[in-house]
Amino acid sequence: MKEHWTSLASLLGVLAFCQSLIQSFFSSHCYYDITELDGVNTNELYNAVQIYLSSSISISSNRLTLTRAVNSSTITFGLSNNDSIVDTFNNVTVLWEHVVTQRQTQTFAWRPLPEEKRGFTLRIKKKDKILILNSYLEFIVEKANEIRRKSQDRLLYTNTRGGSLDSRGQPWESVPFKHPSTFETLAMDPTKKQRIMNDLKDFAEGQMFYERTGRAWKRGYLLYGPPGTGKSSMIAAMANYLGYDIYDLELTEVHSNSELRKLLMKTSSKSIIVIEDIDCSINLTNRNSGLKTSPEHSNLGEESGNGDTITLSGLLNFTDGLWSCCGSERIFVFTSNHIERLDPALLRSGRMDMHVCMSYCDFSSLKILLRNYLGYEEEDVDDEVLKEMESVVEKAEMTPADVSEVLIKNRRDKEKAVRECLVELKSRGEGCVKVGKLRCQSGNLRELEIMEEEEKRAIDSQNVDDEVKTGPEDNFCKD
């Protein structure tokens, strides 16, 4: 009798095996398992799928898991154990199932494994196998990286004093970046803001373009204008718009070209490298103009490039030479109060691709500030008051910082704030007329036009500068 039961069990086993073979052969679907662990190491694809699916899950579901990552300010939703979700990619439907099972009792191991085995099972149709394996999984990884970057708090880095290393052996120290500036709150002409936003968007989405044209995936911006016109706020708005970290490079703490290159190599992709007040921090003067900066504020040596100074060619190589290609998707931002003091070699395209003049308040900027600080839209302000403001704001030469201070001091009484702002605009306007600085209805150019004219003259002097020998490193910086 026992032999009959053994034969029956064997027969049933053979039938089950044959059934699975038949199903796998005639089934229109195929299955792929993505486990949480690859041996004892974490499977990055599993993490990417988990993050990607969390963005596709509806919060109205009956059962979800909630997680919050390190350095993240948002809570994400995930699939519960043995739950499933349908996804669509290029009109192809796939099914994801989150499989969780108990792990068998472990023997002794140097690295104990979790008690549960976790993984995702992907079910697709056989005819869609090539599309899914070639494109869909790569799309998931890229999407997960984007979600991870946006959900994490951005960081503000600065180079350590004297080139020393921190406790982790890094030359950069970081703090969470919490600046609230956005392009919506930036006091600037809306047309100019939109042009900058479009340029940033094209850059962030231009990986294939840069690869096809053989260019390093980087872009340079020069923000110039009087103090208080919002250059730092513009940098913060750019970082918040793109979701990039900021590296604030203090050149006075860098002592050589090699140290500058090492700092560049330790920056991450998807970041903004900032050098503020470049005309004040080191001596990068226009060699054709004869202007010189104060020696005590200079850390730039002669073009001989001795070991304890930064040379002009070293900085050019940093922004546009071979070393600038270390990493990708990085933006260089320079700020200056006096563009005419900068050497034309720094101003050309490829180093400072887009020049943005940050000037005094115009009427559109003033309306943005009224909305930011008082919550006033244009229709909330008396028409006569608006007309007076529009007529004097161009004459007043007040920076956004000046106007903001007037509104902040009187923000408890909004009507008084508007009156005080108008009084201050008129007072500044009359003062400008008395000292001969009237920019409107005169034969002179406006301040903005003057600065732009100075920029053009500085750039035009490039042709002369190209004939000046700046040392062997400059050969790496030429297009």
C-alpha positions in Angstrom: 0.0 0.0 0.0 2.8 2.3 0.9 4.4 1.7 -2.5 1.1 2.8 -4.3 1.1 6.1 -2.3 4.7 6.7 -3.2 4.0 6.1 -6.9 0.9 8.4 -6.7 2.9 11.2 -5.1 5.6 10.9 -7.8 2.9 10.9 -10.5 1.3 14.0 -9.1 4.8 15.7 -8.9 5.4 14.9 -12.6 2.0 16.2 -13.5 2.6 19.5 -11.6 5.9 19.9 -13.3 4.4 19.3 -16.7 1.6 21.7 -16.0 4.1 24.5 -15.1 6.0 23.8 -18.3 2.8 23.9 -20.3 1.7 27.2 -18.7 5.1 28.8 -19.1 5.2 27.7 -22.8 1.6 28.8 -23.7 1.3 31.7 -21.3 1.2 35.2 -22.8 3.0 36.7 -19.8 6.4 36.5 -18.3 7.5 37.4 -14.8 10.6 39.1 -13.3 11.6 39.2 -9.7 13.4 42.2 -8.2 14.6 41.2 -4.7 15.5 43.7 -1.9 18.9 42.1 -1.4 21.4 41.0 -3.9 23.3 38.5 -1.8 24.1 40.6 1.3 24.1 43.9 -0.6 21.2 46.2 -1.2 19.6 46.0 -4.6 19.4 49.6 -5.9 16.8 48.6 -8.5 14.5 47.5 -5.7 14.8 50.9 -4.0 14.2 52.7 -7.4 11.1 50.7 -8.0 9.8 51.4 -4.5 10.3 55.1 -4.9 8.8 55.2 -8.4 5.7 53.2 -7.4 5.2 55.5 -4.4 4.6 58.4 -6.8 1.9 56.3 -8.7 -0.1 55.2 -5.7 -3.4 56.9 -4.9 -3.7 58.2 -1.4 -7.4 57.0 -1.5 -6.2 53.4 -1.2 -7.4 51.4 1.8 -4.0 50.2 3.0 -0.7 51.9 2.4 2.8 52.1 4.1 4.2 55.5 5.0 7.9 56.3 5.0 10.1 59.3 5.4 13.7 59.2 4.2 16.8 60.8 5.8 17.1 64.5 4.9 13.6 64.5 3.5 10.8 66.9 4.3 8.0 64.8 2.7 6.2 61.6 3.5 5.9 59.0 0.8 3.3 56.3 0.3 4.1 52.7 -0.6 2.5 49.4 -1.4 1.6 47.2 1.5 2.7 43.6 1.8 1.6 41.4 -1.1 -0.4 44.2 -2.7 -0.3 45.0 -6.4 -0.6 48.0 -8.7 -1.0 48.5 -12.5 1.3 50.9 -14.3 1.4 52.1 -18.0 4.5 53.0 -20.0 4.3 54.0 -23.7 0.8 52.5 -23.9 2.0 49.2 -22.4 0.3 48.0 -19.2 2.4 46.1 -16.6 1.5 44.7 -13.2 3.7 45.2 -10.1 3.2 43.0 -7.0 5.0 43.6 -3.7 5.9 40.1 -2.4 6.8 39.7 1.3 7.5 36.3 2.8 9.1 35.0 6.0 12.7 34.1 5.8 13.8 30.6 7.0 15.7 30.4 10.2 19.2 31.6 9.7 22.3 29.9 10.6 25.3 31.9 11.9 26.2 34.8 9.6 28.6 37.7 9.8 25.8 39.9 8.6 22.3 38.8 9.8 19.6 39.1 7.1 16.1 40.6 7.7 13.5 38.3 9.0 11.3 39.0 5.9 12.2 38.5 2.3 10.9 41.5 0.2 10.8 41.9 -3.5 8.7 43.1 -6.4 7.4 40.9 -9.2 6.9 42.5 -12.6 4.4 40.8 -14.9 4.4 41.8 -18.5 3.3 40.4 -21.8 5.9 38.5 -23.8 5.5 40.7 -26.8 6.5 43.8 -24.7 9.6 42.2 -23.3 12.1 44.2 -25.4 10.4 47.5 -24.7 10.2 46.9 -21.0 13.7 45.6 -20.4 15.4 48.2 -22.6 13.5 51.4 -21.7 11.0 51.0 -18.9 13.5 50.0 -16.1 15.9 52.7 -17.1 13.0 55.2 -17.0 12.1 54.0 -13.5 15.7 54.6 -12.3 15.8 58.1 -13.7 12.4 58.9 -12.3 13.4 57.6 -8.9 16.5 59.8 -8.8 14.4 62.8 -9.7 11.9 62.1 -7.0 14.6 61.4 -4.4 16.3 64.7 -5.2 13.1 66.7 -5.0 12.0 65.2 -1.8 15.4 65.7 0.0 16.3 69.0 1.6 18.8 70.9 -0.5 22.2 71.6 1.0 24.4 74.7 1.0 28.1 74.0 0.9 31.1 76.2 1.5 34.8 75.3 1.2 36.6 74.8 4.5 38.9 77.4 5.8 42.4 77.2 4.5 41.7 74.1 2.4 41.5 71.9 5.4 39.3 68.7 5.4 36.3 68.1 7.6 35.8 65.0 9.9 34.8 62.9 6.8 37.8 64.0 4.8 35.8 66.3 2.6 36.9 69.9 1.6 33.2 71.1 1.7 31.1 71.8 4.8 27.3 71.8 4.4 24.1 73.1 6.1 20.5 72.6 5.0 19.4 75.2 2.4 16.2 76.8 3.5 16.1 80.0 1.4 12.5 80.6 0.4 13.2 82.7 -2.7 11.4 81.7 -5.9 11.0 83.2 -9.3 7.4 84.1 -8.3 8.6 86.3 -5.4 11.7 87.7 -7.2 11.3 91.4 -7.8 12.3 91.5 -11.5 10.7 92.2 -14.8 8.4 89.2 -15.6 9.6 88.9 -19.2 13.3 88.6 -18.1 12.4 86.1 -15.4 10.6 83.9 -17.9 13.5 84.0 -20.2 15.9 82.9 -17.4 13.4 80.1 -16.4 13.2 78.8 -19.9 17.0 78.8 -20.2 17.3 76.8 -17.0 14.6 74.3 -18.1 16.3 73.8 -21.4 19.6 73.2 -19.6 18.2 70.7 -17.1 16.4 68.7 -19.9 19.3 69.0 -22.4 21.4 66.0 -21.7 20.9 64.5 -25.1 21.5 67.9 -26.8 24.9 68.4 -25.0 26.0 64.8 -25.8 25.0 65.2 -29.4 26.8 68.5 -29.8 29.9 67.3 -27.9 29.7 70.0 -25.2 30.2 69.6 -21.5 26.8 69.6 -19.7 27.3 72.9 -17.8 26.2 76.5 -18.1 27.5 79.8 -16.8 25.6 82.8 -15.6 26.8 86.3 -14.7 24.6 88.4 -12.4 25.8 92.0 -12.3 24.4 95.2 -11.0 24.4 97.5 -7.9 24.3 96.0 -4.4 20.8 95.2 -3.1 19.3 94.4 -6.5 18.6 90.7 -5.7 21.6 88.7 -7.0 21.7 86.3 -4.1 17.9 85.9 -4.2 18.2 85.1 -7.9 20.7 82.3 -7.1 18.4 80.9 -4.4 15.4 81.0 -6.8 17.5 79.1 -9.4 18.4 76.4 -6.9 14.7 76.1 -5.7 13.5 76.0 -9.3 15.9 73.2 -10.4 16.2 71.4 -7.0 20.0 71.7 -7.1 22.4 72.0 -4.2 24.6 75.1 -3.9 28.4 75.2 -3.6 29.4 78.7 -2.3 33.0 78.9 -3.3 35.1 81.4 -1.3 38.1 82.1 -3.5 40.0 83.9 -0.7 40.3 80.6 1.1 41.8 78.8 -2.0 45.5 79.1 -2.3 46.4 77.4 -5.6 45.1 76.2 -8.9 45.5 72.6 -7.9 43.4 73.2 -4.8 40.8 74.8 -6.9 40.6 71.8 -9.2 40.3 69.4 -6.2 37.4 71.4 -4.9 35.7 71.1 -8.3 36.2 67.4 -8.3 34.4 67.1 -5.0 31.3 68.8 -6.1 28.2 66.7 -7.1 26.2 66.7 -10.3 22.9 68.7 -10.3 24.5 71.6 -8.4 25.1 75.3 -8.7 28.7 76.5 -8.1 28.6 80.2 -6.9 31.4 82.7 -6.8 30.0 86.0 -5.4 31.5 89.4 -5.8 34.2 88.1 -8.0 35.4 91.6 -8.7 36.1 92.1 -5.0 37.4 88.7 -3.8 40.4 88.3 -6.1 42.2 90.4 -8.7 40.4 89.4 -11.9 40.6 92.9 -13.5 40.2 93.8 -17.2 43.8 93.7 -18.4 43.0 96.1 -21.2 41.3 98.7 -19.0 44.2 99.2 -16.5 41.8 98.9 -13.5 43.2 97.2 -10.4 41.6 96.0 -7.3 42.8 96.6 -3.8 45.9 94.5 -3.1 44.7 93.4 0.4 41.6 91.8 -1.1 43.5 90.0 -3.9 44.5 86.3 -3.8 45.4 86.1 -7.5 49.0 85.8 -8.4 50.7 86.8 -11.7 50.3 84.5 -14.6 53.6 82.8 -13.6 51.3 80.6 -11.5 53.4 80.0 -8.4 52.2 77.4 -6.0 50.4 79.5 -3.4 48.2 81.7 -5.7 45.3 81.3 -8.1 46.0 82.5 -11.6 43.6 83.9 -14.1 44.2 80.9 -16.4 43.6 78.6 -13.5 40.2 80.1 -13.0 39.4 80.0 -16.7 40.4 76.3 -16.7 38.1 75.8 -13.7 35.1 77.2 -15.5 35.7 76.1 -19.1 38.8 73.9 -19.4 39.2 70.2 -19.3 38.7 70.0 -15.5 35.3 71.7 -15.8 34.0 68.4 -17.4 34.4 66.5 -14.2 30.8 65.7 -13.4 27.8 66.8 -15.3 24.6 69.0 -15.1 26.4 71.8 -13.2 25.8 75.5 -13.3 28.4 78.2 -12.6 27.1 81.5 -11.3 29.3 84.6 -10.9 28.1 87.9 -9.3 29.7 91.3 -9.7 28.9 94.9 -8.8 31.2 96.2 -11.5 31.2 94.2 -14.8 33.7 96.6 -16.4 36.4 95.5 -13.9 36.3 91.8 -15.1 38.7 90.5 -17.7 37.0 89.9 -21.0 38.3 86.3 -21.0 35.9 85.6 -18.2 32.9 87.2 -20.0 32.8 85.2 -23.2 30.3 82.5 -23.9 31.3 79.1 -22.6 32.3 80.6 -19.3 29.6 83.1 -18.6 27.0 82.1 -21.2 24.1 84.3 -20.0 24.6 87.8 -18.6 21.8 89.1 -16.4 21.7 92.7 -15.4 20.1 93.2 -12.0 19.1 96.9 -11.8 17.0 99.2 -9.8 13.3 98.8 -9.2 10.9 99.4 -12.1 7.2 99.5 -11.9 6.7 95.8 -12.5 9.2 95.0 -9.7 7.5 97.4 -7.4 4.1 95.6 -7.9 5.7 92.3 -7.1 7.1 93.7 -3.8 3.7 95.1 -2.9 2.2 91.7 -3.4 5.0 89.9 -1.4 5.0 92.1 1.6 1.5 93.5 1.8 -0.5 91.0 -0.1 -1.7 93.8 -2.4 -2.6 93.1 -6.0 -2.6 95.9 -8.5 -6.4 96.5 -8.1 -6.0 96.8 -4.3 -4.0 100.0 -4.6 -5.7 103.3 -5.4 -5.3 104.2 -9.1 -3.9 107.7 -8.4 -1.3 106.3 -6.0 -0.3 103.7 -8.6 0.1 106.3 -11.3 2.2 108.4 -9.0 4.4 105.4 -8.2 4.8 104.5 -11.8 5.9 108.1 -12.7 8.6 108.3 -10.0 9.9 104.8 -9.6 12.2 105.1 -12.6 13.6 108.3 -11.2 14.1 107.1 -7.7 16.9 104.6 -8.4 15.8 102.5 -5.4 16.9 98.9 -5.2 14.5 96.1 -4.3 16.3 95.9 -0.9 15.5 99.6 -0.3 11.8 99.3 -1.2 11.5 96.1 0.8 12.8 97.8 4.0 10.2 100.6 3.7 7.4 98.0 3.4 8.8 95.8 6.2 8.9 98.6 8.7 5.3 99.6 8.0 3.8 96.2 7.2 1.4 96.3 10.2 -0.5 99.2 8.5 -0.7 98.4 4.8 -2.1 101.8 3.8 0.6 103.6 5.7 3.2 101.3 4.1 2.0 102.3 0.6 2.1 106.0 1.5 5.5 105.8 3.0 6.8 103.9 0.0 5.5 106.6 -2.3 7.0 109.4 -0.1 10.4 107.6 -0.2 10.2 107.1 -4.0 9.4 110.8 -4.5 12.2 111.9 -2.1 14.8 109.7 -3.8 13.6 110.9 -7.2 14.0 114.5 -6.3 17.4 113.8 -4.9 18.5 112.1 -8.1 17.3 115.1 -10.1 19.3 117.5 -7.9 22.5 115.6 -8.4 22.0 115.2 -12.1 21.2 111.5 -12.1 17.8 111.7 -13.7 17.5 108.7 -16.0 14.1 109.4 -17.6 13.2 112.1 -20.2 16.8 113.3 -20.6 19.4 112.9 -23.3 21.3 110.3 -21.2 21.0 106.6 -21.1 19.3 104.9 -18.2 21.5 103.2 -15.6 20.5 99.8 -17.0 21.4 100.8 -20.5 24.7 102.3 -19.3 25.6 99.0 -17.5 24.7 97.0 -20.6 26.7 99.3 -22.8 29.7 98.8 -20.4 29.2 95.1 -20.8 29.2 95.3 -24.6 32.4 97.3 -24.5 34.0 94.8 -22.2 33.1 91.9 -24.4 34.2 93.7 -27.6 37.7 94.0 -26.1 37.9 90.2 -26.3 39.5 90.3 -29.7 42.4 92.2 -28.3 42.6 90.0 -25.2 42.8 86.8 -27.3 46.2 88.0 -28.5 47.5 88.3 -25.0 49.4 85.3 -23.8 48.1 84.1 -20.4 50.2 81.1 -19.9 50.1 77.5 -21.1 46.9 76.6 -19.2 44.9 78.9 -21.4 45.3 76.5 -24.3 42.9 74.2 -22.4 40.2 76.9 -22.2 39.9 77.9 -25.8 37.0 76.7 -27.9 
